Amino acid sequence: MEFLSPRDSFRFNTEPNIGWRVATRPTLAADGPSFDDPTETAHYRDVIQLDGSDRKRLTSWVQGADGTWKQFMQAEYTRVK
């Protein structure tokens, strides 16, 4: 598995001991079944916004047939101390 950074075109490998650069907005890109037609494939991406060590936001996007990206989900996580 690898993370793609939207700010630069670096790839972040998640294999242990390979050494990968830490980004504040790593992006996971994947293909999967389309929401509109499960027999078709769509492009998806999850953007993880890291806000310090106690907060992060996950935003999920799908690419439409017209090529535009549409947000369909967002979750915010806060560490409880």
Secondary structure as UniProt FT lines:
FT   STRAND          2..4
FT   STRAND          11..13
FT   TURN            16..17
FT   STRAND          27..33
FT   TURN            38..39
FT   STRAND          41..51
FT   TURN            52..54
FT   STRAND          55..63
FT   TURN            65..66
FT   STRAND          69..78
//
